[in-house]
Amino acid sequence: MTPIPLLAQETIMNLDKFRFEQQAGRLESMVPLFLILLLLLLTIIPIVYFFMRYNARLEEATVQREDTRYRLLLTEWNLQEKELAVLQILSGSDNPADIVPILDSRGAFEEAVESFREKNPGHELLRKTPQLRQRFDFGFNNIRNPFVDTRMLAPGQKIRCLIRTAKREVEFVTTILATTEEQFIIRPPISKGQPVSLGHIPRLTFRVARENDAEYQFICPVRGELPNESRALRLEHTRTISRLLFRNAERVAVSVEAQFYVIRQDLIANTPTSQAKVSDAQNAINGVIKDLSIGGAMVLTREDGEALTEGQLVVFKLPQAQVKEDLTMVVVGQAALENGFWHIHLKFQGLKELNRLKISRFLATAKSPPKPAEAEPQPAAQ
């Protein structure tokens, strides 16, 4: 073996020493970095711990609130075990946090029902949902609920049906006999003591009014008739519904004398408008109805004192339209004319569907070609 020269040995020793010093320097420089990482770790761990504990407390508080709300709603609605079981199936859970929204929100209820209906068409459970919809006040009669689906209508609801043919239009008032998630059933019109068959008609147009809201129109396909003597009609539900403002209905010029009984102010707040009676009147005024619609009227009257004020209720009769019941209207505006005359603008309150139909027929007759002119009646002076 050839011996390594002395100079080469010294060079190798210097290189080894340099490597050792370099590694030692690296270790010394890593000590502060290690301390910093350790400090960060000791800081982060408590923060994460307290954050997790805080979230756990929030979740626990949320669960407690949901459970309290859940029990409150159960007591408020007096739910039976069978109804609660339906809600658990609809929500797919027995967790109060999943059931409370269905009890508390019409939108959440409808979403749950629709989702279940799509996954389980024809399921027996769907027979119970219409009753729950009405129990939770998610139906048509609650004006806080926008009328967006005919499933909101309940049995017993009266609606007007319009049949358009090439020769004429026929309108009648019918009643919803039953409703499910798939269809609703109505009573057909009666002619000569017998129900009229309408099963051959492809679709029917309906109108229904909601007090203190508006009138709505929708068209439903006809599925057919029940296989019995009643000839009750089966119709598909629809979500295509048009909102018609009452006073935007066609105003027909008329000239009808009437006496308007002004209901006492102290009774207005505590008496439903549909129960206002002539015996509750504080005074009466004479007037002439100058224009009329299914939403309201404009009356020409003469007042020796002050005119009627907005918000007052008046009751009057309209025998010219074959309406036997007293009709209630609320004053929505007034305008002074010359010689002590006033125009009073009125809006119907609590108008029943049958009376609405009779007034519609009266207005259709009033639009016919006029007969020879007669002297127009004038309101009597008070």
C-alpha positions in Angstrom: 0.0 0.0 0.0 1.3 3.4 -1.0 1.6 5.7 2.1 -0.5 8.9 2.0 1.6 12.0 1.8 1.8 14.2 4.9 0.2 17.2 3.1 -2.7 15.1 1.9 -3.3 13.8 5.5 -3.4 17.3 6.8 -5.9 18.4 4.1 -8.2 15.5 5.0 -8.1 16.4 8.7 -8.9 20.0 7.9 -11.9 18.9 5.8 -13.2 16.6 8.6 -12.9 19.4 11.1 -14.7 21.8 8.8 -17.6 19.4 8.3 -17.9 18.9 12.1 -17.9 22.6 12.8 -20.6 23.1 10.0 -22.8 20.4 11.5 -22.4 21.8 15.0 -23.4 25.3 13.6 -26.5 23.9 12.1 -27.5 22.2 15.3 -27.0 25.5 17.2 -29.1 27.4 14.7 -31.9 24.9 15.0 -32.2 25.3 18.8 -34.0 28.7 18.6 -36.3 27.4 15.8 -37.2 24.4 18.0 -38.0 26.6 20.9 -40.2 28.8 18.7 -42.1 25.8 17.5 -42.5 24.4 21.0 -43.8 27.8 22.1 -46.3 27.9 19.3 -47.4 24.4 20.1 -48.0 25.3 23.7 -50.0 28.3 22.7 -52.1 26.6 20.0 -53.1 23.6 22.1 -55.0 25.6 24.8 -56.6 27.8 22.1 -57.9 24.8 20.2 -59.0 23.2 23.5 -61.0 26.2 24.6 -62.4 26.7 21.0 -63.7 23.1 21.0 -65.2 23.5 24.5 -66.9 26.7 23.4 -68.4 25.0 20.3 -69.5 22.1 22.5 -71.3 24.5 24.8 -72.9 26.3 21.9 -74.1 23.0 20.5 -75.4 21.9 23.8 -77.3 25.2 24.3 -78.7 24.9 20.8 -79.9 21.4 21.5 -81.5 22.6 24.7 -83.2 25.5 23.0 -84.5 23.2 20.2 -85.7 20.7 22.8 -87.5 23.4 24.7 -89.0 24.8 21.5 -90.0 21.3 20.5 -91.8 20.6 23.8 -93.5 24.0 23.7 -94.8 23.3 20.2 -96.0 19.8 21.2 -98.0 21.4 24.0 -99.2 24.3 21.8 -100.5 22.0 19.1 -101.5 19.2 21.4 -100.0 16.7 19.1 -101.0 13.0 19.4 -98.6 10.2 19.2 -99.7 9.3 15.7 -99.2 12.8 14.5 -95.8 13.0 16.0 -94.9 9.7 14.3 -95.9 11.2 11.0 -93.6 14.2 11.6 -90.7 11.9 12.5 -91.2 10.0 9.3 -91.5 13.2 7.2 -88.3 14.6 8.7 -86.5 11.2 8.7 -85.4 11.8 12.3 -86.6 11.8 15.9 -84.2 14.6 16.7 -86.1 17.8 17.9 -83.8 20.0 15.9 -85.1 18.3 12.7 -88.8 18.3 13.7 -89.0 21.9 15.0 -88.7 23.6 11.6 -91.5 21.5 10.2 -93.8 22.5 13.0 -92.7 26.2 12.9 -92.4 26.9 9.1 -94.8 26.3 6.3 -92.0 26.3 3.8 -90.1 23.6 5.7 -93.3 21.6 6.1 -94.0 21.7 2.4 -90.4 20.8 1.5 -90.6 17.8 3.7 -93.9 16.6 2.3 -92.8 17.2 -1.3 -89.5 15.3 -0.7 -91.4 12.4 0.9 -94.1 12.4 -1.9 -91.4 12.2 -4.6 -89.6 9.3 -2.9 -92.7 7.4 -1.8 -95.6 8.1 -4.2 -98.9 6.6 -3.1 -97.7 6.0 0.5 -100.4 5.7 3.1 -98.8 8.4 5.1 -99.7 11.0 2.5 -103.3 10.7 3.5 -102.6 12.3 6.8 -100.6 15.3 5.6 -103.6 17.4 4.5 -105.0 17.3 8.0 -101.6 18.3 9.5 -101.3 21.2 7.0 -104.6 22.6 8.4 -103.7 21.8 12.0 -100.5 23.8 11.8 -102.4 26.7 10.2 -100.4 26.4 6.9 -103.7 26.4 4.9 -105.4 28.9 2.7 -107.3 30.8 5.4 -104.2 32.1 7.0 -103.4 35.2 5.0 -99.8 35.2 6.3 -99.3 32.1 4.0 -99.0 33.1 0.4 -101.5 31.0 -1.7 -99.1 29.1 -4.0 -100.5 25.6 -4.0 -104.1 24.2 -4.2 -103.1 21.6 -1.6 -103.5 24.5 0.9 -107.3 24.3 0.3 -109.3 22.4 2.8 -112.5 20.3 2.5 -115.6 22.5 2.9 -113.9 25.4 1.1 -116.3 27.0 -1.4 -114.8 28.0 -4.8 -116.3 29.4 -8.0 -115.9 27.3 -11.1 -116.0 28.8 -14.6 -116.6 26.7 -17.7 -115.8 28.3 -21.0 -117.5 26.9 -24.1 -117.7 28.1 -27.7 -121.2 29.4 -27.1 -121.1 30.8 -23.6 -119.6 30.9 -20.1 -121.2 29.1 -17.2 -120.2 29.9 -13.6 -121.3 28.0 -10.5 -120.2 27.8 -6.8 -118.9 24.4 -5.7 -117.5 22.8 -2.5 -114.3 20.9 -2.0 -115.4 17.5 -0.7 -112.0 16.0 -0.1 -108.3 16.6 -0.8 -105.1 14.5 -0.9 -101.6 15.2 -1.9 -102.4 13.9 -5.4 -105.9 15.4 -6.2 -108.9 17.1 -4.8 -112.6 16.3 -5.3 -115.4 18.8 -5.9 -119.2 18.6 -6.0 -120.6 19.1 -9.6 -123.4 21.5 -10.4 -127.1 20.4 -10.1 -129.6 20.7 -12.9 -133.2 19.6 -12.5 -132.3 17.8 -9.3 -129.5 15.7 -10.8 -125.7 16.2 -10.8 -124.3 17.3 -14.1 -121.6 15.2 -15.7 -118.4 17.3 -16.3 -115.9 14.5 -16.6 -115.5 15.0 -20.3 -114.1 18.5 -19.9 -110.3 18.5 -20.0 -109.8 21.4 -17.5 -111.7 23.8 -15.3 -111.0 27.4 -14.2 -111.5 28.3 -10.6 -111.6 31.4 -8.5 -111.4 31.7 -4.8 -111.3 34.8 -2.5 -109.5 35.3 0.8 -110.8 37.9 3.1 -108.6 41.0 3.6 -106.4 39.7 0.8 -107.3 39.2 -2.8 -109.0 36.9 -5.2 -107.1 34.1 -6.9 -107.6 32.2 -10.1 -106.2 28.8 -11.2 -106.8 26.1 -13.8 -106.8 22.4 -12.9 -106.8 19.4 -15.3 -109.8 17.1 -14.7 -108.9 13.5 -13.9 -112.5 12.2 -14.2 -115.5 11.4 -12.0 -116.1 9.2 -9.1 -117.7 5.9 -10.1 -121.0 6.6 -8.3 -124.2 8.6 -8.7 -122.7 11.8 -7.1 -120.5 12.4 -10.2 -118.0 14.2 -8.0 -115.1 15.5 -10.0 -111.5 14.6 -9.4 -108.9 17.3 -10.3 -105.2 17.5 -10.2 -103.5 20.0 -8.0 -101.7 23.0 -9.4 -99.1 25.6 -8.3 -99.9 28.0 -11.2 -102.0 30.5 -9.4 -102.8 34.1 -10.3 -103.5 36.8 -7.8 -106.3 39.2 -8.7 -106.8 42.4 -6.7 -110.5 42.9 -5.8 -110.7 46.6 -6.7 -108.9 45.9 -9.9 -111.9 43.9 -11.0 -114.0 45.4 -13.7 -116.0 48.3 -12.4 -119.5 48.5 -13.9 -121.5 51.7 -14.0 -124.8 51.2 -12.2 -127.5 53.3 -10.5 -128.8 51.5 -7.5 -130.5 53.2 -4.5 -129.4 51.8 -1.1 -129.5 52.6 2.5 -126.2 52.2 4.4 -126.2 51.5 8.1 -123.0 52.8 9.8 -121.8 50.4 12.5 -120.9 51.9 15.9 -117.2 52.6 16.3 -116.9 50.9 19.6 -118.0 47.6 18.0 -115.7 47.5 15.1 -112.6 46.4 17.0 -114.4 43.5 18.8 -116.9 42.4 16.2 -115.9 40.3 13.2 -116.9 42.0 10.0 -118.9 39.1 8.8 -121.1 39.4 12.0 -121.9 43.1 11.7 -125.7 43.6 11.9 -128.1 46.5 11.3 -128.9 46.5 15.0 -125.3 47.5 15.6 -125.7 50.7 13.6 -125.4 54.2 15.0 -127.1 55.9 12.1 -128.0 55.3 8.4 -127.4 57.3 5.3 -129.1 57.2 1.9 -127.0 56.9 -1.3 -126.8 55.7 -4.9 -124.3 53.1 -5.9 -122.7 54.6 -9.1 -120.2 51.8 -9.9 -119.8 48.3 -8.5 -117.4 45.4 -8.8 -116.8 42.2 -6.9 -114.3 44.1 -4.9 -116.0 47.3 -3.9 -118.3 50.2 -4.9 -118.4 53.9 -5.3 -121.4 55.6 -3.7 -122.9 59.1 -4.3 -124.4 60.4 -1.1 -125.4 63.8 0.4 -124.2 64.6 3.9 -125.4 67.5 5.9 -122.6 67.0 8.5 -119.3 65.3 8.1 -118.8 62.5 5.6 -117.9 58.9 6.6 -114.3 58.4 7.7 -111.9 55.7 6.5 -112.1 52.4 8.4 -115.8 52.7 9.2 -118.1 49.7 8.5 -121.4 50.0 6.8 -124.1 47.3 6.2 -126.5 47.4 3.3 -128.7 45.1 1.2 -128.5 44.4 -2.5 -131.8 42.7 -3.5 -131.2 43.7 -7.2 -128.5 41.0 -7.3 -130.7 38.4 -5.5 -128.6 38.7 -2.4 -130.7 38.0 0.7 -128.0 38.5 3.3 -126.7 41.8 4.6 -123.5 42.9 2.9 -120.6 44.5 4.8 -118.3 47.1 3.4 -115.5 49.2 4.8 -114.9 52.9 3.9 -111.5 53.2 2.1 -111.8 56.8 0.9 -114.1 59.8 0.3 -114.1 62.9 -1.8 -116.2 66.1 -1.4 -118.3 67.3 -4.4 -120.3 70.4 -5.0 -123.6 71.2 -3.2 -122.9 68.9 -0.3 -122.5 65.7 -2.2 -119.8 63.1 -1.5 -118.2 60.2 -3.3 -117.7 57.4 -0.9 -115.4 54.5 -1.9 -116.2 51.2 -0.2 -114.6 47.7 -0.2 -116.4 44.4 0.5 -115.6 42.6 3.8 -116.2 38.9 4.3 -118.0 38.4 1.0 -119.1 34.8 0.6 -118.5 33.0 -2.7 -122.2 32.5 -3.4 -122.9 36.2 -3.0 -119.8 37.0 -5.1 -121.3 34.9 -7.8 -124.6 36.6 -7.6 -123.0 40.0 -7.8 -121.0 38.9 -10.8 -124.2 37.8 -12.6 -125.8 41.1 -11.7 -122.8 43.0 -13.1 -122.9 40.9 -16.3 -126.6 41.9 -16.7 -125.8 45.5 -16.0 -123.3 45.5 -18.9 -126.0 44.4 -21.3 -127.3 47.0 -23.9 -129.2 49.7 -21.8 -133.0 49.9 -21.9 -134.7 53.2 -22.7 -133.4 55.9 -20.4 -135.2 56.5 -17.1 -134.8 59.3 -14.6 -131.7 58.7 -12.5 -132.4 58.5 -8.8 -130.8 61.0 -6.6 -129.9 60.4 -2.9 -132.3 61.9 -0.5 -131.2 64.7 1.7 -130.6 63.8 5.3 
